[in-house]
Amino acid sequence: MITLLSAPSNLGLRPPEPGSVPGAAKAPEALREAGLFARFAELGATDSGVVLAGRYVDDDATRPPEHVRNESATIDHSRRLAARIGAALDRGEAPLVIGGDCAILLGAGLATVRRGGIGLVHVDGHTDFRHPGNSDECASLAGEALAAAIGRHWPAVADIDGLGPSFATARTAHIGHRDDDEDLPEVRGILGGVFSSADVLSLGAAHVGAKAAAVAGSAYWLQVDVDVLDAAIMPAVDSPDPGGIGAVELTGLLRELAPGAVGASITVFDPDLDPDGRYARLLVEVLTEGLSELGSRVQQP
């Protein structure tokens, strides 16, 4: 059984402009208003409530060296989110976590590594692989979440409670980057499988999804950043880019990947950029069509 869990955190995002607050934390309620929770309820899903995040602070002027923005609040939220995800897994449910920004992947990783560890399929328009070893500009964990999840970041976020890395590189697959991603050479040399948006378009969503699932193994977490969609289709995200996949392709990917996933997280939709709700409604269609079989083929870890 699927259970929906809201994680309205924007702690890992840079401010859209100095002193302002990102809109991604509004995504769970915007998607609820667009019918997401009702549609999943029709499929038999339950609602596991919300894990609220701490206050977002634009701390660029005060943040100490070797800290990500909102670091303490992010770690606290990750622990509480991990506990709620773990409780769902204990009940034999497949948690569908509605974010929020990509830093919520840390909570999912913490929950699953506490249970022995599983694979990861990371669907994202960017590799999210900035880390202290390849950049002097680490700050926003939403753009660094994959690196942190496999242990390549400062220990405070990559080794929470001494349990990192959350995911083994050999069982981690990434899907969806554009060909000009600056961290691509490093990612290709580290992860078990790396597939671009162009691969999805040329080889087919089902083919790429099956290859990624084979890398991740018999059970994995599915992380989906909706900026994998082309900017012309989904501009309501933190970092929209051309060259992405379409709604049909994303639906096909999710259909292929959902049954083998113990749970999934959906991130970076920004309702502030969707004043009439049209992009929320599009996501409701993609997610309900693509994730209706979430967890159906695996035993929970």
N, C-alpha and C positions, 0 to 999 in steps of 0.2 A: 504494500500500500504506500502511496505517495503522501507525504505530509509537507505542506508549505510552511516556510519559516522566513519571516522578514528580518533583514539585516540592514537597516537604513543608515549606513555609515558612509561619510564622504571624507574620512580622516586622512586617506592616503593620496588625495588629489591636491594639486596646486590650486590656489585661488584663481578664478577666472580673470580677475583683475585685483590689484592690491587692495586689501581690506575686505574683499567680498568672500562669499561662501559658495562652493560648488553645489549644484542642484541634484546630484545623484542620490542623495539621501531621501529625496522625495519619491524615488522610483517605485518602491513597494506599494505605496498608497495610490500613485497614479495608475499603476497596472491593476490594482484592485478595482479602482473606479472604472477601468476599461474592460473589466470582466474576467480577469485572469483567475482569481480565486474562485469565482462562481463556476467558471468552465471546468476547472480541475475538480471542484466539488461534485459536479455532474459525473465525473469519472470515478468517484469514490474517494477522492483525496480528503485529508483532514487539514486543519489549520493549527499549527503549533505556536502561533503567536509571533512575538517580536523580541529581538535582542537589540535594545537601544544602545547606541554608541555615545561616548562622551562628547563634550562640546568641541566643535571645530575651532581651531585658533590659527590665524595666519601668523606663524611664528618665525618667519624668515629673519626678522631682525634680532630675535632673542634665542634662537635654537643653538645649542652647543655644537661644536664640531663632532662629527661621526655619530650624528643622530638624524633620523628621518623626522619629517614634520609630524606633529601630534603623536610622538612615539609612545609615551606612557599610555595614552588613551587607546591607541591601536592595540597594544599588547593586552591591556585589560579587556577590550572588546573581543579580541581573538580568544582569550581564555573562556569568556562567558559564552561566546558562540560555539566554541568547541564542546563545552558541556551540554549545550542544547542539541547540537548535532549528534553527540554521543548518546544522549537519551533516546533520540529517535531511532538510531541504529539498534540500541538495546531492545527496543520494542519491535524490531523487525521491519521498520519502515524505511522508505527511501526519501531522505530529506531533499527538498528542492528549495534552496536558499535564494531569496530574492534580495539582491543588493541594490544600491550600495556600489562601492568601488571595488577594484580588484584586490585590495588588501584583505578582503574577507577570505581570500584563499588561505591565509595563514590560520584562520580558525578551523577551516575544513581540514587542513593538513595536520593540525594539532589533534583534532578529534580522531583522525584515522591512524596516525602514527601511534597514538595511545593504545590502539587495538591491534597493533602488530604491523601496520603499514600496508598500503596498496599502491597501485599505479596511478598515473595522472594523465588525462587528456586535456590539453590546454588549447582552447579555441579562442583566438584573439587576433585582431588586426595588426597587433604589434607583438614582438617577442617578449616584452616586459622583462628584459634581461640586463638592464643597467645595474651595475653593482660597483662596490669600491675598487675592484680589480680592473675595471675597464673605464671608469669615469670618475672625475673629480666633482661631479655635480649631483651626487646622490642626495635625494631629499624627499621625493614623492613616491611612496611605496607602491602606489597604484601602477607606476611604470617600472617597478622593480620586483613585483610580487613573485614572478616565476623564479628569478634568481634567488630570492629569499627562501622560497619553498624547497629548493634543492640544496640549500645550504651555502650559497655564494653571496653572503651579505654580512653586515656587522652582526655579531652573535646575538645582540639584543632582539633582533627580529628573525634571524635565521636559526636560532637555537633556543627558542622559548622553552623555559623549564628544563633545559638540558636534553630535549627530545629531538633536536634537529639532526640531519635534515628530515623534512616531512616526507619527501618523495625521493626515491632512488632515480638517478639520471637514466639508467638503462631501461626503466619502466615509465619514462616520461615521454610523451609525444606532444608536439606542438603543431597546430593547424591554423593557417589563415594570414600569416604575415604578408606584407607586400615585398616585392623583390628588392626594394631599396632600404630595407631595415638595416640599421647600422651595426647591430650586434649579430647579424645572421651568421657570419663565418664562425664565430665562437659557439653559437647555439648548435650549429650543424656538427661541430666537433665534440659536443658533450652529450646531447640528448639521444635517446634511442630512436627517435623518428621525428623528422621535420618536414612539413608539407606546406607549401605556400597557397595563397588564394588562387593563384594561377593553376596550381596542381588540381585544386578542387574543380575549377572550371573546365580543365582539359581532360582529366581522368575520370571525373564524376564523383559526386559526394559520397555515394555508397562505397565506392572503391577506396577512396582516401580514408573514410571512416573505419572501414574494416582493417586497413593497414595500421592505423593508429591504435585501434583496439588490440590488435595482435601485439604491438609493442607494450602496451600498458598491462596486459595480462588478464587473468580471469576475473579480476575485480579492480575497479579504478574509480577515482573521483573525476567528474566532468565539470570543468570550469569554462564558462562561455561569456566572453566579453562581446557585447552586441556591436562593437565597432569593427568586428569581422565583416559586417555588412558594408557594402559600398556606400560612400558618403551621399551619393544621389538618392539612395534608398533609405538610409538611416543617418540623417544629419544630427539627430538629437543625442549626441554623445560628447564626451570630453574632448576627444581628438579624432574627428572624422577625417578619413582619407579616401581618395579615389583608389580604384583597383581592387576593391573588395568583391565579395561574393553576393549573390542575390538571395532573396527570401526563400525561393524554391530550393536553392543549394543548401542554405542553412537548415531548413526543415529536413532535407534529406540526410545531412550529416547527423543531426540530432536523432533521427529515427534509427540510424545505424548504430549510434553510440549509446543511446539511452538504456537499452536492456542490460548491457554489461556494466553499467555504472551503479555503484552503491548509493550515490547521491550526486547532486549537481548544484552549481551556483551560477547565477545570472547577474552580470555587472555592467555598470557604466552608462546605462540609459539615464538621460538627464531631462526630466520633465520641464525644466525651465526653458528648454529649446523646443518644446512641443506644445505651444499654447492651445491648440485646438484638439489635442489628443489623438491625432491621426497615426502617429508613430507608436504610441502605446497600443492602439488597436491592432496595428500590424504585428507587433511583438506578441500580443495575446494569441493571434492566429498561429504564428510560427511556433511558439512554445507549447501550446496545447496540442498541435498536430505532431510536433517533433518529440515531445517528452512524455507522451501518454503511457509509454511502456517503461518508464524509468525504473531501474532495479529489478525488472521482471525475470532476468536470466541469471541472477547471482544470489548466493547466500551472503547475508550481511557479515562483515568481518567481526 
